[in-house]
């Protein structure tokens, strides 16, 4: 479709010459010879561009311009050389360009070029507007996606200034909404978080600097951030192709608890809560290696509840479980934090005593035996039962001995204690 031009011009000769010149360049031209007609046609929206003379019967070009929308249909003022002040006023009102009527008619050759220039500019403006609208729409869609994501999201530019975020980020860290706005710096947010005890008070400045450096380094990372309220937030950061840096924030408190529960189940005895055989062996092997390296003493105790089968047969397995729990709790109360307690199986428990010579180990074993002998276990019906233990002890005696050797010797000593009447400590 040809470009449609409305030329508002009351001079019939000038209008005819201009129409002929423009149509020779392929434009479609309509002439309006007075202001009122020009205004009505200009408002119709049927034209791509309007050429508007200043001096018109009925209404001036400036008055017409006031009632048009030059932002939608561009207007070019056509005026005599003596009316430059009018042209300036028209340009301020939104006219896209102007052409001065030269008396020799040379301005007619300017009309096609002016029209093409104005329309090309309008196409650029329209293309930019459409692009801006697309970008705005895309940004709206992206923000909608961000707002409906479970993780919190932040996007920072290369200067670590906040570009985008979602509400979930604010909620996870209990941040004030007037703080988290586009343009705020990461350091400002970190310092506010520090006031809420999000960082260790003893080395707060170092932790803030380290967190800022982690983001600004522009490298992928993952870390856990424990909050003062007990929530654990996983933070994942990654660089973006345009130089920005995106980070996600996920509440992993339940996952951490589940991991801890699984770890505990995998390493502890479900009945007594002490180390299971595998975990006991793992820790004891490590302690044995350390003591060997520094030539320090280390001992092992093996405990067994005396006549435990009779407890189960007489009172039932629930009573037997109560005895085992009481045995474990007494050991926990009597032993040091560095000592390693484990349930080896059934009614048999083992203890590793690092940095402990045999004489001291035997004293500890005797205290433990006496405490257990005086422990009364209350049953559900209110009845109480007592029990005793036999204990075998061994101590590292050669550099080439392993944990199995120590346990075998302690087990042999335990067997001897049983044979000698039970409720006693025997070393091997």
ZAMARGU-4260 file (C-alpha; in steps of 0.2 Angstrom, whole numbers, plus 5000, padded with zeros to 4 digits):
<rodrens>
0) 5000/5000/5000 | 5006/5017/4995 | 5010/5030/5009 | 4994/5041/5011 | 4997/5059/5013
5) 4985/5073/5019 | 4990/5090/5013 | 4981/5104/5021 | 4984/5119/5009 | 4971/5133/5003
10) 4982/5139/4989 | 4975/5128/4974 | 4990/5131/4963 | 5003/5126/4977 | 4992/5111/4982
15) 4991/5105/4964 | 5010/5107/4962 | 5014/5098/4978 | 5002/5084/4974 | 5010/5081/4957
20) 5027/5081/4965 | 5023/5069/4979 | 5013/5057/4968 | 5028/5056/4956 | 5037/5048/4970
25) 5023/5035/4973 | 5014/5044/4987 | 4995/5044/4988 | 4990/5062/4991 | 4973/5070/4997
30) 4971/5089/4998 | 4961/5098/5010 | 4958/5117/5006 | 4952/5124/5023 | 4956/5121/5041
35) 4940/5113/5046 | 4941/5100/5033 | 4959/5097/5036 | 4955/5094/5055 | 4941/5082/5051
40) 4952/5072/5039 | 4967/5073/5051 | 4957/5065/5065 | 4950/5051/5054 | 4966/5040/5055
45) 4966/5037/5037 | 4983/5045/5033 | 5001/5040/5037 | 5007/5058/5038 | 5000/5076/5037
50) 5007/5091/5028 | 5000/5106/5037 | 5000/5124/5030 | 5000/5138/5043 | 4989/5151/5035
55) 4972/5143/5032 | 4954/5149/5030 | 4943/5145/5045 | 4957/5138/5057 | 4976/5140/5057
60) 4988/5126/5056 | 4993/5128/5074 | 4975/5127/5080 | 4973/5111/5070 | 4989/5104/5077
65) 4983/5107/5095 | 4968/5096/5091 | 4977/5082/5082 | 4988/5068/5090 | 5005/5071/5081
70) 5012/5056/5091 | 5000/5044/5082 | 5000/5053/5064 | 5016/5063/5061 | 5013/5081/5056
75) 5025/5092/5045 | 5022/5110/5046 | 5023/5119/5029 | 5026/5138/5032 | 5032/5154/5024
80) 5050/5160/5028 | 5043/5175/5038 | 5034/5163/5050 | 5048/5154/5058 | 5041/5158/5075
85) 5026/5149/5071 | 5036/5134/5065 | 5046/5134/5082 | 5029/5134/5091 | 5023/5120/5081
90) 5038/5109/5084 | 5036/5112/5103 | 5018/5106/5101 | 5024/5090/5093 | 5026/5093/5075
95) 5039/5080/5067 | 5047/5092/5055 | 5045/5108/5045 | 5047/5114/5027 | 5049/5132/5022
100) 5040/5138/5007 | 5053/5146/4996 | 5046/5158/4983 | 5055/5149/4969 | 5046/5133/4972
105) 5062/5123/4976 | 5054/5117/4993 | 5043/5105/4983 | 5058/5094/4980 | 5061/5094/4999
110) 5043/5087/5002 | 5046/5069/4997 | 5063/5068/5006 | 5055/5076/5022 | 5041/5064/5021
115) 5052/5049/5019 | 5064/5055/5033 | 5049/5058/5045 | 5041/5041/5041 | 5058/5032/5043
120) 5060/5040/5060 | 5042/5035/5065 | 5045/5017/5060 | 5061/5017/5071 | 5051/5025/5085
125) 5037/5012/5083 | 5050/4998/5082 | 5058/5004/5098 | 5041/5005/5106 | 5036/4988/5101
130) 5053/4981/5106 | 5051/4990/5123 | 5033/4983/5125 | 5040/4965/5121 | 5054/4968/5133
135) 5042/4974/5146 | 5030/4959/5143 | 5044/4947/5144 | 5050/4955/5160 | 5032/4954/5167
140) 5031/4936/5162 | 5048/4932/5170 | 5043/4941/5186 | 5027/4931/5186 | 5038/4915/5185
145) 5049/4921/5199 | 5035/4926/5210 | 5027/4909/5208 | 5044/4899/5212 | 5047/4891/5229
150) 5065/4896/5230 | 5069/4915/5233 | 5078/4923/5218 | 5089/4938/5217 | 5098/4945/5201
155) 5112/4957/5203 | 5122/4967/5190 | 5141/4967/5189 | 5142/4980/5202 | 5132/4969/5214
160) 5116/4980/5213 | 5099/4972/5214 | 5091/4970/5197 | 5077/4958/5200 | 5070/4948/5215
165) 5054/4939/5221 | 5044/4940/5236 | 5050/4923/5242 | 5067/4930/5245 | 5060/4943/5256
170) 5050/4930/5266 | 5064/4918/5269 | 5075/4931/5277 | 5062/4942/5285 | 5068/4957/5276
175) 5059/4974/5276 | 5051/4977/5259 | 5057/4995/5258 | 5075/4988/5259 | 5073/4976/5245
180) 5070/4986/5230 | 5078/4987/5213 | 5095/4997/5214 | 5099/4992/5232 | 5117/4986/5234
185) 5121/4968/5240 | 5132/4975/5254 | 5117/4986/5261 | 5107/4970/5262 | 5121/4960/5270
190) 5124/4973/5283 | 5105/4973/5287 | 5105/4955/5289 | 5120/4956/5301 | 5109/4967/5312
195) 5097/4952/5313 | 5111/4941/5319 | 5112/4932/5302 | 5131/4931/5304 | 5142/4927/5319
200) 5144/4942/5330 | 5162/4937/5334 | 5168/4939/5316 | 5153/4948/5308 | 5164/4960/5296
205) 5174/4945/5290 | 5158/4935/5286 | 5150/4949/5277 | 5165/4952/5267 | 5167/4934/5263
210) 5149/4933/5257 | 5150/4948/5246 | 5166/4941/5238 | 5157/4925/5235 | 5144/4934/5225
215) 5155/4946/5216 | 5168/4933/5211 | 5156/4928/5197 | 5158/4909/5200 | 5146/4895/5203
220) 5144/4891/5221 | 5133/4882/5234 | 5132/4884/5253 | 5121/4882/5268 | 5115/4897/5278
225) 5108/4893/5295 | 5097/4907/5301 | 5095/4912/5320 | 5077/4905/5320 | 5083/4887/5316
230) 5079/4887/5297 | 5093/4882/5285 | 5093/4890/5268 | 5103/4883/5254 | 5110/4897/5243
235) 5116/4893/5225 | 5124/4906/5214 | 5129/4906/5196 | 5135/4919/5183 | 5123/4924/5169
240) 5129/4926/5151 | 5126/4945/5151 | 5137/4947/5167 | 5124/4947/5179 | 5124/4935/5194
245) 5109/4925/5199 | 5106/4917/5216 | 5092/4905/5223 | 5087/4903/5241 | 5079/4887/5246
250) 5072/4882/5263 | 5081/4865/5266 | 5077/4863/5285 | 5066/4848/5283 | 5079/4840/5271
255) 5093/4843/5284 | 5083/4836/5298 | 5079/4820/5287 | 5098/4819/5283 | 5102/4820/5301
260) 5089/4807/5305 | 5095/4795/5292 | 5113/4798/5298 | 5108/4794/5315 | 5099/4779/5310
265) 5114/4773/5300 | 5126/4776/5314 | 5116/4773/5331 | 5108/4758/5339 | 5089/4761/5338
270) 5085/4754/5355 | 5099/4763/5366 | 5104/4778/5355 | 5123/4774/5357 | 5134/4770/5342
275) 5130/4754/5332 | 5144/4742/5329 | 5149/4749/5312 | 5150/4767/5319 | 5159/4761/5335
280) 5172/4752/5324 | 5175/4767/5313 | 5178/4779/5327 | 5188/4767/5337 | 5199/4763/5322
285) 5203/4781/5320 | 5207/4784/5339 | 5218/4768/5338 | 5228/4775/5323 | 5230/4792/5332
290) 5236/4784/5348 | 5248/4773/5339 | 5256/4788/5330 | 5259/4797/5346 | 5263/4782/5356
295) 5249/4785/5368 | 5240/4772/5378 | 5222/4766/5373 | 5211/4753/5381 | 5195/4743/5376
300) 5182/4737/5388 | 5169/4724/5384 | 5153/4723/5395 | 5140/4710/5395 | 5124/4710/5406
305) 5124/4694/5418 | 5110/4682/5416 | 5101/4693/5403 | 5092/4678/5396 | 5084/4675/5413
310) 5078/4694/5413 | 5069/4691/5396 | 5062/4674/5401 | 5056/4680/5418 | 5050/4698/5414
315) 5048/4698/5396 | 5057/4707/5382 | 5051/4724/5386 | 5059/4723/5403 | 5075/4717/5394
320) 5075/4732/5383 | 5073/4743/5399 | 5088/4735/5406 | 5098/4738/5390 | 5093/4756/5390
325) 5098/4758/5408 | 5115/4750/5405 | 5118/4762/5390 | 5112/4777/5400 | 5124/4772/5415
330) 5138/4771/5403 | 5135/4788/5395 | 5134/4796/5413 | 5150/4788/5419 | 5161/4789/5403
335) 5171/4804/5397 | 5165/4813/5381 | 5181/4807/5372 | 5177/4789/5376 | 5168/4778/5362
340) 5153/4768/5367 | 5144/4756/5356 | 5132/4742/5356 | 5141/4727/5349 | 5125/4715/5349
345) 5112/4708/5360 | 5117/4713/5378 | 5135/4716/5374 | 5143/4733/5374 | 5160/4740/5370
350) 5170/4755/5376 | 5186/4762/5369 | 5196/4773/5381 | 5208/4784/5371 | 5224/4791/5380
355) 5221/4779/5395 | 5233/4766/5402 | 5227/4749/5409 | 5227/4754/5427 | 5215/4769/5424
360) 5204/4759/5412 | 5202/4746/5426 | 5197/4760/5438 | 5184/4766/5426 | 5178/4749/5423
365) 5176/4746/5441 | 5166/4762/5444 | 5155/4757/5430 | 5152/4740/5436 | 5148/4746/5454
370) 5136/4759/5446 | 5127/4746/5436 | 5125/4734/5451 | 5116/4748/5461 | 5105/4753/5446
375) 5086/4748/5449 | 5076/4746/5433 | 5057/4750/5436 | 5045/4740/5426 | 5028/4746/5420
380) 5019/4738/5434 | 5030/4747/5447 | 5041/4732/5451 | 5060/4735/5450 | 5073/4723/5445
385) 5092/4724/5447 | 5106/4717/5436 | 5125/4716/5435 | 5138/4716/5422 | 5154/4707/5419
390) 5168/4717/5410 | 5184/4712/5401 | 5198/4724/5398 | 5213/4725/5386 | 5226/4738/5382
395) 5237/4741/5367 | 5253/4731/5370 | 5261/4730/5353 | 5262/4743/5338 | 5256/4730/5326
400) 5240/4726/5336 | 5223/4731/5328 | 5206/4734/5335 | 5201/4717/5332 | 5216/4710/5343
405) 5211/4722/5357 | 5192/4716/5356 | 5197/4698/5355 | 5208/4700/5371 | 5194/4710/5380
410) 5182/4696/5375 | 5193/4683/5382 | 5194/4693/5398 | 5175/4695/5399 | 5173/4676/5397
415) 5185/4674/5411 | 5175/4686/5422 | 5159/4675/5418 | 5168/4659/5423 | 5174/4667/5439
420) 5157/4672/5445 | 5151/4687/5435 | 5149/4705/5441 | 5168/4708/5440 | 5181/4716/5430
425) 5195/4706/5422 | 5210/4712/5411 | 5219/4703/5398
</rodrens>
